[in-house]
Amino acid sequence: MEISMKPLFSDIGLYLKSFQLFLERSTEHQCIKRFIGENLPDVVTSIGKKGASCLNVLGVGSGSGQVDFEMLGKIQSQHPGLYIHNEVVELNPQQISKYKELVKEKGQGLNISFAWNQMSLEEYVKQNKERKESKKFDFIHMIEVLYFVESIHDTIKYFHSLLETNGKLLIIHTADDSGFHSLWEKVISRLPNNHLFSEIYKTLEEMRMKYQIYKLSSDMDITECFIERNENGERLLDFLTQIVHFSKTAPADLKDEVLHYLRQLQCSREENGKIIFNNNLHAVIVEC
């Protein structure tokens, strides 16, 4: 990585602003919610130990909880009458505050309890190991999380070990046919340590885990990226490259290379005068 460039996640405030714009310009949440509505019910029907009175759910990197609530609703509908304990791992205190407000707004009358851990994934793992805790979960979800871990192999191995009998681990990550994957593969040696999706497959195969893949189609309008000095475009470039102020800190040749490659068919298509980025995702269900 170039010395002058800093990973976007090193500045949480800028990351959240870029992420929010990304959500506004993309269909990411819509396609995830479609997966939750159409596919998740079948996935979670079989979770839970026979005769259990409670389901334990763990969300890693849950953000403000909007997607979590969608999933919890589907789990509850498939297991009516069962009490759900939902544990959350989220680093950003502002996101946890939003999550708690959401619980106050929509959580009344639900047979669900919530526990929040304001810490990173690595801190959560370290804390559990130090306490020698071995709490098990019936369902664990990690949505757009594995980009930021030091070891995909160790992370998947650890959270898979927390699955209860019949438990399921959901990983949602950029697809290997997406524009993100193509871009990062092209310039990864000059960008932060962006993990490619193939690393997840490699880990699952090496550990001989049983898994199923669901393909989620998603797009993002990146037209503003090609408008000089456009604030939204620069913020989207930050998110696409995962670099703080990419337009200002990247070497000119790297910026030109990224902008050129973003217009190629491997990343985007032109539609009605707009540049539409391929934001496809994969949802991977890993079984206990």
N, C-alpha and C positions, 0 to 999 in steps of 0.2 A: 504493500500500500504506500502511496506517496506520503512523505512526511508531513506535508502541509494540510492534509485532509484528515478529518476526524469522523469516526463512526457516528451516525445520526443518533443512535441509542445512548450515546454519552451525554446528550442534552435532552432530558426527558420532556422539557417544555416544547422544544422545537419538534421533537419526535411526535408528540401528541397533536400538534398543529398540522403537521404534514400528514399524519395518519387520518385525522378528521377530514382533510381535503380529499385524500385518497378515497375515503368512504363515500364522500359526496359525488366524486367523479366516476366511481366504479359501481358495479352491480354485485360487489362481494357479499355484503350482508344479505341481499336478496337471494343469492344462490345458496348461501349457507342455510338460510331459513327455509328455502325450498327443500333442501336435503333433510332438514330436521322434520319438516312436515310430511314428506313422502317416504323417507327411508329409515329415519331413526326409530319410529315405533316398532318395526320388525326387529331392529337391532337390540333394543332394550327389553323386549318381551321376555327373553330367557335369562336376564340377570337376576341375581338374588338367590341366596341359599334356600333350600326347601324348608318351609316352616318359619322362615325369618319374619320378624315383625317390623323390621326397619331396613331401608336401603341407604347405604353410604355413598355419596357422590363427591368427587374432588374435581374442582376446576383450577387449572394451572394457567395463569395469565388471563384471568377472566375479564379484565377491564372494568367497564361500568355495569356489567351484568345483563345487558340486553339479550345477548345470545343465550346466556345461561338460563334465563327465565323461560325462553322458548323450549330449551331442552328439558328443564325440570317439569314443565307442563306436560310434555309428551311422556316422560317417565311416569309421572303420576297418573296419567290417563291409562297407561298400560298396567299399572299396579294400584288400582283404586283401593283405598283403605290402608295402604302401607305408609308408615311414617318415613319421611326422607330427612336425613341429616346432610346438609350441603356445606362442604368446606371449600374455602377459596384461598388461593395463593396469588397475590397481586402486589407488585412492588410499589406502584404509584398511589400515594395517599388520596389524591384528588379522585382517582378512579374508584377507590374503595368508598369514598364519601358518596359518590354518585350511585354506587351499587346499594349502599345502605338506604339512600333516599328511595330508590326503586323498590326495595323491600317494604318500606313504609307505605308506599303508594299502592303496590300490587300484591303484597304478601299477606294481607289480612285474610284470615279464614283458611289459608293453606296449611296443610299438615306437614310443614317444612321448617326446620330450624337452620340457622346460618351461623357459620364461624369464619372469621376473616383472619388471614395471616398476611400482614403487610411486610413482605420480604420477597427477595428474588427466589427463583427456582433453586439455585445453588444453596442459598441460605436455608431454605426449607429442608432440603436433603441433608445438609450438614447438621441442622438442629435435630432432626429425627434420628440420625445415626448417633449423635452424642447422647441423646436421651434413651437410645436403644429401643425406640418405639417401633412397633410393627403393626400399626393400624391398617386394616384392609379396607378396600373400597370396591363396591359393585360396579361403579362406572367412573372412569377418569377421562377427562377431555383436555386436550392441549391444542388450542387453535392459534395458528400462526406464532408459535412459541420457539420452535427448534432452530430458528435462525440465530438465536442469541445465546445458545448454550456452548460451553467449551467442548463437550463431547456428546454427539448424538447417540453414539453407542451406549455410553454409560447412562445417559438420561433415560433412554427407552428401557434399558435393562432394569434400572431402579424402579421406575414407575410401573413397569410390568410386574415386578415382584410385589407390588402393593395390591394387586388385584385379588379380590375374594374369589372363591369358587364360583364359576359361571360369569365372572367379571369380564368387562370389555374396556379396552383403551381406545379412545378416538383421537386420531391425529389429523388435523387439517393443515395443509401446507401447499405451497405453490407446486403446480403440476410440472412434470418434466417436459411437457410440450408447450409451456407457457412462455410469454415474452420475458418474464423475470428470469426464468431458467436460461433462456438463450442469451440474454444480456449478460448475466453474471458469468456464464460459461465463457463468453467472449472476452470480458475484461476483468475477470475475477482476480488476477494477479496484481491488479492495480487498485482494487477496492477492498473494503473490510472483508473479514472472513465470512462471506455469505455461503451457507451450506447449500449444496445442491440436493434436490429431492432424491437423487439416486443413492445418496448416502443412507437415507432411511431404508430404502429397499435392501441395500447391501446388509445393513444391520439386522433387519428382520430375517433375511435368508440365512445369514451366518448363525443366528441364534435359533433357527428353525422354528420360528413362531408362525402360527396360523393367522393369516390376515386376509381381508377382503378390501378391494379398492372401489370407491365410487368416484366417478369423474363429474366435476362440477364446472359448468360453463360460466365464465364471467368476462366482462369487458371493462375497459376504462378509457375515458376520453382524455387524451394527453395533448390535444391540439395546442393548448396554451404553452406547452414546453418549447414550442418553436417560434414563440413571439418574444423578441428581444426585450429584456428587462421587465417581463411580465411577472408580477409577484407570485401569482398562483402557479405559473409555469415553473418558476424556480423552486417553489416548495414541492411541487410534484417531482421534479428532478432529484431533489433531496431524498424523497421517498423511494424513487426508482433505483437510485444508486446506494441508498443508505449512508449518505455522506452529508455532514453539516455544511450548508451553503456551498453545494457542489459547484454551481456556476461561478462562484467567486474564488474558490480555493483549488479547484482542479486545474491541472496544466491545460493549456489551450488545445493541445493535440488530443488529450483524453476527452475533453468536453466535445470536441468536433467528432471524435470517433463514436461516442455515446449517442449524440444527436443523429448522426448518420445511421447508426445501426438500429435506433429506435424506429426508423421509418421503413426498415426492411421487413419482408414478409415473415421472417422468423419471429418478429416482435409484434407487428401491427398491420392494420389494413386501412386504406382510405375509404371513407364512406360519407357521402353528402358533404364533401369539403372538410371533413374532420379526420383526425388521426386516432384510430381506435386500437388501443393496446390489448393484447391477449393476456387476460388475467386469470386464466383457467386454474382451478384448484383440484387437489385430490383429497378425498376424505378416506382415511384408512382406519378400518376397524380391526384391532388386534385382540385376539381372544386369550383367555387365561391359559 
